[in-house]
């Protein structure tokens, strides 16, 4: 099964996910496209500004850590570099890599179409338009950090923490023109704790991604899409936390980092 992977350019978790995926599927991957982790083509909703969510101290710590990781990666020996950035991972496995600004750029869509992938795997935040959704022979797969149909939409891990959920999930599903909908291919959960920060929970989420994605690929090989369970059409959509939600988050002693 020929695969194309779309992955965000953050350095904290995605490169390790990509490393695990390529370790098991490198001969099947025709392209890894690193997507700028911005808000292009996101659903137009009213969201809290990053400063309201993270706070200035946390934003600075994240940016400095990300920058330091990218800089030091250039000076480390190859065996240490291979998991630090998506580009380094692809170089290690000798898989084609490219950087893009938008998953819906017409030139990029034409390029991916020329590769004739069976499946496009999305591990990034931009919304795929109709043109990209139509590219693969079988389907586009999204990995979402919640147990769908719960917490469709934005910031599902943060909302799970605010609501005091005991578990947090990961779901791989077939993408449609509706956000976080479509047939469910694989789903897993892990136990969380009030002691875990948001980034602690995201680390656990992304450790599950490779297993869930590989299970989703196997599911596509074995089952017909029509036989898979679907996210209900009336499943609620979450636009992300409100200012009141963040007050509850801080009042509960929860941490972002």
Secondary structure, 3 states (H helix, E strand, C coil): CCEEEEEECCCCCHHHHHHHHHHHHHHHEEEEEEECCCCCCCCCCCCCCHHHHHCHHHHHHHHHHHHHHHHHHCCCCHHHHCCCCHHHHHHHHCCCEEEECCCCCHHHHHHHHHHCCCEEEEECCCCCCHHHHCCCCCEEEEEECCCCCCCEECCHHHHHHHCCCCEEEEEEEECCCCCCCCEEEEEEEEECCCCCCHHHHHHHHHHHHHHHHHHHHHHHHHCCHHHCCECCCCCCEECCCCHHHHHHHHHCCCCCC
